[in-house]
Amino acid sequence: MQWILIGVVIGYLLMVIVVANQVDGQRFVRKSRMKLAYPYNVTDTGGDVAIERVQEMSRDGLLSVLLMGTVSVPLLFSGGALMSAVMPMPAPNEGPEIAANTALVVAAIGMIAGVFCGGLVFYRPLRERIARLIGDRGTFNPDSAVHKTALVLALIFLAYTLMDILLVGGVAGYAENLEEQSVGASDALANLFIMVFVAFAGVGLTVRRPIRAVLQRLSLRLPTLEDVLWGIGTAFMCLVAIVMFSTVLVLVFSPEALEQQGAASEQIARALGGSLVVAFLAAFSAAVGEEILFRGALQPVFGIFVTTAFFALLHTQYAFTPGSLAILLVGGAFAVLKERYSTTAAIIAHFTYNFVLLGSAYFLLQAEEAGLLPDGAESIILVTSLILPF
């Protein structure tokens, strides 16, 4: 049942993304006087322009309907949470009871996200305001259906993620869920597929761009010597910075505070660090999927700062702990690397960073099981897991 639901969601997203690309393909090709061979063959005759305009208006209306369907998700969450706060019901045996104040916060997040995203769909001045805030750091176009769709979907997903972690009981509840679900390599590979799928579809594969143009748009290429050297070098610079950051955490926070902050990320480290093969697959999946989606697809549109902040906020296992700051800094390093070289270089850096940390977690877990770690040394595993960018 869960996979059927996931398939329906992916299918719906594909429909939204394809329609958005078709709208942009017609709108911007129609305004151009160039004769294009792919994917449209446009002439300057009045009849063809009139047909293009009718098709554009029809698909634009369909896109608005589809986007409002996605906007309904946080609104439905908001309504359900509000009803839970006003008329609390006995919680089922298998689920946690939702406190009234938590339900109200969730309702507020859902309502704000739904209303704001609805405004983005229909109110162009609001999109113009976003474009001015991004400025020259990105290429966000308030008239682009693809850019509008990307912004709305990103904000809805972020709101859903925040509401979800609040409903499960914060970091502690999220950690319990991860322990029950037994996160593994299959989850990482599934996330890889979804992120790559969304990135390639989002930039218009087969709809507005052939595969070669898609790879160029995503800044993907065969690794050059510069990509490899700067990728590995950036990863190790990040690792040195993170070791220093972790040392500060150990000195500032008590072991109990570290355990509370890193509860969820520790579950991820223990699940993915139990085997070097699983560690490799998880590091590879996260590096390829996240870099292609965030740095390749989104960063050119929204700029380094917005994309990096979004990247950090979606790592819900940190939930505004100091680990969020670490991920923000690491994500920023990957973003600059992509800007100067390529997404390929950022993938190499991300993979190296992930695999070194997960490999360290593997050997620490082996030492822990063999009883080779002294009492209290588990905090090393906690700190290591606290800075995994998953």
Stockholm file with secondary structure:
# STOCKHOLM 1.0

chainA/1-390         MQWILIGVVIGYLLMVIVVANQVDGQRFVRKSRMKLAYPYNVTDTGGDVAIERVQEMSRDGLLSVLLMGTVSVPLLFSGGALMSAVMPMPAPNEGPEIAANTALVVAAIGMIAGVFCGGLVFYRPLRERIARLIGDRGTFNPDSAVHKTALVLALIFLAYTLMDILLVGGVAGYAENLEEQSVGASDALANLFIMVFVAFAGVGLTVRRPIRAVLQRLSLRLPTLEDVLWGIGTAFMCLVAIVMFSTVLVLVFSPEALEQQGAASEQIARALGGSLVVAFLAAFSAAVGEEILFRGALQPVFGIFVTTAFFALLHTQYAFTPGSLAILLVGGAFAVLKERYSTTAAIIAHFTYNFVLLGSAYFLLQAEEAGLLPDGAESIILVTSLILPF
#=GR chainA/1-390 SS CHHHHHHHHHHHHHHHHHHHHHHHHHHHHHHCCSCCCSSCCCCCCHHHHHHHHHHHHHHHHHHHHHHHHHHHHHHHHHHHHHHHHHSCCCCCTTSCCCCHHHHHHHHHHHHHHHHHHHHHHHCHHHHHHHHHHHGGGSCCCTTCHHHHHHHHHHHHHHHHHHHHHHHTTHHHHHHHHHHHHTCCHHHHHHHHHHHHHHHHHHTTBTTTBCHHHHHHHTTCCSCCHHHHHHHHHHHHHHHHHHHHHHHHHHHHSCHHHHHHHTHHHHHHHHHHSSCHHHHHHHHHHHHHHHIIIIIIIIHHHHHHHHHHHHHHHTCTTTTTSHHHHHHHHHHHHHHHHHHHTCHHHHHHHHHHHHHHHHHHHHHHHHHHHTTCSCTTTHHHHHHHHTTCCC
#=GC SS_cons         CHHHHHHHHHHHHHHHHHHHHHHHHHHHHHHCCSCCCSSCCCCCCHHHHHHHHHHHHHHHHHHHHHHHHHHHHHHHHHHHHHHHHHSCCCCCTTSCCCCHHHHHHHHHHHHHHHHHHHHHHHCHHHHHHHHHHHGGGSCCCTTCHHHHHHHHHHHHHHHHHHHHHHHTTHHHHHHHHHHHHTCCHHHHHHHHHHHHHHHHHHTTBTTTBCHHHHHHHTTCCSCCHHHHHHHHHHHHHHHHHHHHHHHHHHHHSCHHHHHHHTHHHHHHHHHHSSCHHHHHHHHHHHHHHHIIIIIIIIHHHHHHHHHHHHHHHTCTTTTTSHHHHHHHHHHHHHHHHHHHTCHHHHHHHHHHHHHHHHHHHHHHHHHHHTTCSCTTTHHHHHHHHTTCCC
//
